[in-house]
Amino acid sequence: MNEMEREEDCCSPPFPEDFGERLKRLIELAGLSREEFAQRLGIDYDRVAQWFEGAELTGGEVWHVARLAYSIPGGMAIIIPETAGGTE
């Protein structure tokens, strides 16, 4: 394991296995279709579709999703339950 891998391993929380489900709930709450969701994020629909199949998001993609979730009442609680006092 090189230094970069050790740093990522120690500092990066695991990506939630249920993130695709969280996205589905966020899209539902926003009243958007998957295509509209991708458009609002400014990300290609094919890439967004990969997320529902378990692909991890890049840092920039996480930023776009977080910004959209923040703009929707209750959105951040869906994406990051800890923000609503929940536990994982």
Phi, psi and omega in degrees: 000126180275175184299320180296317179296320178297318181296314178297318182296320184279333191249343183262121176293152179297144178288132183301130180295333183263022185298324177301319177294321178297318178297318179302317179293322178296315180298317177301312180300322181283345182072032182249156168277169177298322179295316178296322178300311179300318179299314180299327179282338185075029182237141181305136182301321180300323178292316179299320180300327178296328180298323181291342179264002176109000178294139178281149179275150173282170178302318179295321179294320177301317179302314180297316179295317180297318179297318179292315179301320180296329182281352182250120179307123181088354183295317181294326178295333177283313184288318182230087185306332180300336180289344179255012180085005178280172177234154178248000000 
